[in-house]
Amino acid sequence: MYHMQRNSSDKIDSVNTIQALILVFLSLQTFLDIAGIHWIFVVLAFIIGLFQPYYSLHLLVATIPLELISVTEASVTWTRLVGVAVATGWIANRLMSKASFRKVDFGLKSLGSAILLVIWGGISSIYLSSSLSFETYVLQYVQLVALCLIVIDTTTSKDHLDLLIQTLILATILAAVLTIREYYSASQLVGAFYRAGDNIAGNENRTATTFTIMLPFAAYLLRSSRSRMTLFTGLAAVILLPIGVALTFSRTSYVLLIIVTLLTVIGLRGRNSRNLWLGLLVALLGFQIIVGYLVPREILTDRIDSIPIYVVEQDTRIGHWHAALLMYADHPLIGVGLGNFGLYFVEDYQFKVNLPRLFTSDRSPHSSIFGIMAELGTVGILLWGALQINVLNRISEKLQTKVVNSEYKWILLTIFLVLIVYNLYGVFTVVDNHKLLWICYGFALALVNLIEESSN
């Protein structure tokens, strides 16, 4: 028992060291923009992945909230490069070691619908002459399933999962600080309405989505904190992430931020939740003070007042959804092809939905649900639905069994909540290619596997 506890303590110390190094690297890349830092990160991810794949995952998850702060000349983000390095290192480690493939087999079976969805997307892109390049297809879709498998295979305890979440939140806090700094600097120069958060996790909307999605994880850290580091990380996140959302002026995230906060309070309430309540109270006060100082009230009020108009305007989401449904009606079985929504919309379908203005550039369907229906047809949307039902059902089953103790209960509830919120986002924006979503699938299935192992 002592030996096991010492090994666990040693691993935590090693991860804390890696987290400190990651923050140094991210700070150099984010604030000083030193050339070549991202390549050092990529090389380290491969070398560490070659010997300790779990540790390399920390480098990957740390880049997700800051994906667009470093992009190569070929328009490939450093997160994708780090993902390739981690996956390559993991495969090499797997080939060299004699470790069991049981977890990989579990992951492959659990992700059956996801694998079929990616294969179907590849077939669709070839058969229907997709505008999506093969390199983008591999980096954007095949890699997602691979990363999910790596999380399942390398996460061998709940403590491992908690540490991965902590690394992810630390990087998200840095992204929130960068968003606040960007807004403050730009508003001083522009002196008017300015949306911060572009080229951080993605565009302003994806950055806002990342901040909103990470809030339940921050609340979980507050609720289950066993160290000052964990408590400080959770508290900093629940204060800074809502402020980051506010400064992106993402109207979808404004609405979902309220829903997420309510669901988090309801889902994680109970005994020993004093830190959670205290953190949320401090976050509310900090939000009012800082946002009230940075953003003129009339700008924030106008943005909030425009939410109902934004939802029903024909030239925003509703118009794009209508076009997607028309594409689905015309191509019900296989869709128009992966990545082809924008092409079909600009050249044809925008004229069929009677929009008040014309678009000349590539467009997004503004919804994963309608986008998958349009691009991948009935086959694609059924596979996507099967993936959501399977993962959520696996979590729900474990929550209802007596095997699950309090140690697993709160993290299971948190991940269940995060995936529900992601599915809500999927109605209003495109999330099916978010690495954070697929990492969360990996978290969920890794937990399910750990619980099944402990009960056998």
WOJO-V23968 format. One record per backbone hydrogen bond with DSSP energy under -1.0 kcal/mol. CO is the residue of the C=O (numbers start at 1). NH is the residue of the N-H. E is the energy in kcal/mol with one decimal. If there is no record, write none. Layout:
co=CO nh=NH e=E
co=CO nh=NH e=E
//
This chain:
co=1 nh=5 e=-2.5
co=2 nh=6 e=-2.5
co=3 nh=7 e=-2.3
co=4 nh=8 e=-2.3
co=5 nh=9 e=-2.5
co=6 nh=10 e=-2.6
co=7 nh=11 e=-2.2
co=8 nh=12 e=-2.2
co=9 nh=13 e=-2.4
co=10 nh=14 e=-2.3
co=11 nh=15 e=-2.5
co=12 nh=16 e=-2.6
co=13 nh=17 e=-1.9
co=14 nh=18 e=-2.2
co=15 nh=19 e=-3.1
co=16 nh=20 e=-2.0
co=17 nh=21 e=-2.2
co=18 nh=22 e=-2.8
co=19 nh=23 e=-2.4
co=20 nh=24 e=-1.8
co=21 nh=25 e=-2.6
co=22 nh=26 e=-3.3
co=23 nh=27 e=-2.3
co=24 nh=28 e=-2.3
co=25 nh=29 e=-2.5
co=26 nh=30 e=-3.0
co=27 nh=31 e=-2.5
co=28 nh=34 e=-1.0
co=34 nh=37 e=-1.5
co=36 nh=40 e=-1.6
co=37 nh=41 e=-2.1
co=38 nh=42 e=-2.1
co=39 nh=43 e=-2.5
co=40 nh=44 e=-2.6
co=41 nh=45 e=-2.2
co=42 nh=46 e=-1.8
co=43 nh=47 e=-2.5
co=44 nh=48 e=-3.0
co=45 nh=49 e=-2.1
co=46 nh=50 e=-1.8
co=48 nh=52 e=-4.0
co=52 nh=56 e=-1.4
co=53 nh=57 e=-1.3
co=56 nh=60 e=-1.6
co=57 nh=61 e=-2.9
co=58 nh=62 e=-1.6
co=60 nh=63 e=-1.3
co=63 nh=66 e=-1.0
co=64 nh=67 e=-1.2
co=66 nh=69 e=-1.5
co=70 nh=78 e=-2.1
co=72 nh=75 e=-2.0
co=76 nh=72 e=-2.6
co=77 nh=81 e=-1.7
co=78 nh=82 e=-2.8
co=79 nh=83 e=-2.4
co=80 nh=84 e=-2.3
co=81 nh=85 e=-2.3
co=82 nh=86 e=-2.9
co=83 nh=87 e=-2.6
co=84 nh=88 e=-2.7
co=85 nh=89 e=-2.6
co=86 nh=90 e=-2.5
co=87 nh=91 e=-2.4
co=88 nh=92 e=-2.4
co=89 nh=93 e=-2.5
co=90 nh=94 e=-2.5
co=91 nh=95 e=-2.3
co=92 nh=96 e=-1.9
co=93 nh=97 e=-2.1
co=101 nh=105 e=-2.7
co=102 nh=106 e=-2.4
co=103 nh=107 e=-2.6
co=104 nh=108 e=-2.7
co=105 nh=109 e=-2.3
co=106 nh=110 e=-2.5
co=107 nh=111 e=-2.1
co=109 nh=112 e=-1.2
co=111 nh=115 e=-2.8
co=112 nh=116 e=-2.3
co=113 nh=117 e=-2.1
co=114 nh=118 e=-2.2
co=115 nh=119 e=-2.4
co=116 nh=120 e=-2.9
co=117 nh=121 e=-2.3
co=118 nh=122 e=-2.0
co=119 nh=123 e=-2.6
co=120 nh=124 e=-2.8
co=121 nh=125 e=-2.3
co=122 nh=126 e=-1.7
co=123 nh=127 e=-3.0
co=124 nh=128 e=-2.6
co=125 nh=130 e=-3.5
co=126 nh=129 e=-1.0
co=133 nh=137 e=-2.3
co=134 nh=138 e=-2.4
co=135 nh=139 e=-2.8
co=136 nh=140 e=-2.7
co=137 nh=141 e=-2.3
co=137 nh=142 e=-1.4
co=138 nh=143 e=-2.2
co=141 nh=145 e=-1.2
co=142 nh=146 e=-1.8
co=143 nh=147 e=-2.7
co=144 nh=148 e=-1.8
co=145 nh=149 e=-2.2
co=146 nh=150 e=-2.1
co=147 nh=151 e=-2.1
co=148 nh=152 e=-1.9
co=149 nh=153 e=-2.6
co=150 nh=154 e=-2.4
co=151 nh=155 e=-1.6
co=157 nh=161 e=-1.5
co=158 nh=162 e=-2.6
co=159 nh=163 e=-2.2
co=160 nh=164 e=-1.9
co=161 nh=165 e=-2.3
co=162 nh=166 e=-2.2
co=163 nh=167 e=-2.3
co=164 nh=168 e=-2.3
co=165 nh=169 e=-2.4
co=166 nh=170 e=-2.4
co=167 nh=171 e=-2.0
co=168 nh=172 e=-1.8
co=169 nh=173 e=-2.6
co=170 nh=174 e=-1.7
co=171 nh=175 e=-1.9
co=172 nh=176 e=-2.3
co=173 nh=177 e=-2.5
co=174 nh=178 e=-2.3
co=175 nh=179 e=-2.1
co=176 nh=180 e=-2.5
co=177 nh=181 e=-2.6
co=178 nh=182 e=-2.5
co=179 nh=183 e=-2.4
co=180 nh=184 e=-2.5
co=181 nh=185 e=-2.6
co=182 nh=186 e=-2.7
co=183 nh=187 e=-2.9
co=184 nh=188 e=-1.3
co=185 nh=189 e=-1.1
co=186 nh=190 e=-3.8
co=187 nh=191 e=-1.6
co=200 nh=68 e=-3.0
co=202 nh=199 e=-1.3
co=202 nh=200 e=-1.6
co=203 nh=207 e=-2.5
co=204 nh=208 e=-2.2
co=205 nh=209 e=-2.3
co=206 nh=210 e=-2.5
co=207 nh=211 e=-2.1
co=208 nh=212 e=-2.4
co=209 nh=213 e=-2.8
co=210 nh=214 e=-1.8
co=214 nh=218 e=-2.1
co=215 nh=219 e=-2.6
co=216 nh=220 e=-2.2
co=217 nh=221 e=-2.2
co=218 nh=222 e=-2.0
co=219 nh=223 e=-2.4
co=220 nh=224 e=-2.5
co=227 nh=231 e=-2.2
co=228 nh=232 e=-3.0
co=229 nh=233 e=-2.4
co=230 nh=234 e=-2.5
co=231 nh=235 e=-2.5
co=232 nh=236 e=-2.8
co=233 nh=237 e=-2.0
co=234 nh=238 e=-2.3
co=235 nh=239 e=-1.3
co=236 nh=240 e=-2.6
co=237 nh=241 e=-2.7
co=240 nh=244 e=-2.4
co=241 nh=245 e=-2.4
co=242 nh=246 e=-2.4
co=243 nh=247 e=-1.9
co=245 nh=248 e=-1.0
co=247 nh=196 e=-2.4
co=250 nh=254 e=-1.8
co=251 nh=255 e=-1.7
co=252 nh=256 e=-2.4
co=253 nh=257 e=-2.3
co=254 nh=258 e=-1.2
co=255 nh=259 e=-1.7
co=256 nh=260 e=-3.2
co=257 nh=261 e=-2.2
co=258 nh=262 e=-2.2
co=259 nh=263 e=-2.8
co=260 nh=264 e=-2.6
co=261 nh=265 e=-2.3
co=262 nh=266 e=-2.5
co=263 nh=267 e=-3.0
co=264 nh=268 e=-2.5
co=273 nh=277 e=-2.0
co=274 nh=278 e=-2.6
co=275 nh=279 e=-2.6
co=276 nh=280 e=-2.4
co=277 nh=281 e=-2.0
co=278 nh=282 e=-2.4
co=279 nh=283 e=-2.5
co=280 nh=284 e=-2.1
co=281 nh=285 e=-2.1
co=282 nh=286 e=-2.9
co=283 nh=287 e=-2.7
co=284 nh=288 e=-2.1
co=285 nh=289 e=-2.3
co=286 nh=290 e=-2.7
co=287 nh=291 e=-2.1
co=288 nh=292 e=-1.3
co=289 nh=293 e=-1.4
co=290 nh=294 e=-2.6
co=291 nh=295 e=-2.8
co=296 nh=300 e=-1.7
co=297 nh=301 e=-2.7
co=298 nh=302 e=-2.3
co=299 nh=303 e=-2.0
co=300 nh=304 e=-2.2
co=301 nh=305 e=-2.9
co=302 nh=306 e=-1.3
co=304 nh=307 e=-1.6
co=306 nh=310 e=-2.8
co=307 nh=311 e=-1.9
co=308 nh=312 e=-1.4
co=309 nh=313 e=-1.8
co=313 nh=316 e=-1.3
co=316 nh=320 e=-1.6
co=317 nh=321 e=-3.0
co=318 nh=322 e=-2.6
co=319 nh=323 e=-1.9
co=320 nh=324 e=-2.3
co=321 nh=325 e=-2.5
co=322 nh=326 e=-2.0
co=323 nh=327 e=-2.3
co=324 nh=328 e=-2.3
co=325 nh=329 e=-2.4
co=326 nh=330 e=-2.0
co=327 nh=331 e=-2.0
co=331 nh=335 e=-1.4
co=332 nh=378 e=-2.6
co=333 nh=379 e=-1.5
co=337 nh=340 e=-2.2
co=340 nh=344 e=-2.4
co=341 nh=345 e=-2.8
co=342 nh=346 e=-2.4
co=343 nh=347 e=-2.2
co=344 nh=348 e=-1.7
co=344 nh=349 e=-2.2
co=345 nh=350 e=-2.3
co=348 nh=351 e=-1.4
co=350 nh=355 e=-1.0
co=367 nh=371 e=-1.8
co=368 nh=372 e=-2.7
co=369 nh=373 e=-1.9
co=370 nh=374 e=-2.3
co=371 nh=375 e=-2.7
co=372 nh=376 e=-2.9
co=373 nh=377 e=-1.1
co=374 nh=336 e=-2.3
co=375 nh=337 e=-2.2
co=376 nh=380 e=-1.8
co=377 nh=381 e=-2.2
co=378 nh=382 e=-2.1
co=379 nh=383 e=-1.9
co=380 nh=384 e=-2.5
co=381 nh=385 e=-2.4
co=382 nh=386 e=-2.2
co=383 nh=387 e=-1.9
co=384 nh=388 e=-1.9
co=385 nh=389 e=-2.6
co=386 nh=390 e=-2.5
co=387 nh=391 e=-2.3
co=388 nh=392 e=-2.4
co=389 nh=393 e=-2.5
co=390 nh=394 e=-2.2
co=391 nh=395 e=-2.0
co=392 nh=396 e=-2.6
co=393 nh=397 e=-2.5
co=394 nh=398 e=-1.6
co=395 nh=399 e=-2.2
co=396 nh=400 e=-1.3
co=405 nh=409 e=-2.2
co=406 nh=410 e=-1.1
co=408 nh=412 e=-2.4
co=409 nh=413 e=-2.5
co=410 nh=414 e=-2.1
co=411 nh=415 e=-2.4
co=412 nh=416 e=-2.5
co=413 nh=417 e=-2.5
co=414 nh=418 e=-2.6
co=415 nh=419 e=-2.5
co=416 nh=420 e=-2.0
co=417 nh=421 e=-2.5
co=418 nh=422 e=-2.4
co=419 nh=423 e=-2.0
co=420 nh=424 e=-1.8
co=421 nh=425 e=-2.6
co=422 nh=426 e=-1.9
co=424 nh=427 e=-1.2
co=425 nh=429 e=-2.3
co=426 nh=368 e=-1.8
co=426 nh=369 e=-1.7
co=429 nh=368 e=-1.5
co=431 nh=434 e=-2.3
co=434 nh=438 e=-1.5
co=435 nh=439 e=-2.6
co=436 nh=440 e=-2.0
co=437 nh=441 e=-1.8
co=438 nh=442 e=-2.0
co=439 nh=443 e=-2.5
co=440 nh=444 e=-2.6
co=441 nh=445 e=-2.6
co=442 nh=446 e=-2.5
co=443 nh=447 e=-2.2
co=444 nh=448 e=-2.2
co=445 nh=449 e=-2.2
co=446 nh=450 e=-2.3
co=447 nh=451 e=-2.6
co=448 nh=452 e=-2.2
co=449 nh=453 e=-2.3
co=450 nh=454 e=-2.2
co=451 nh=455 e=-1.4
//
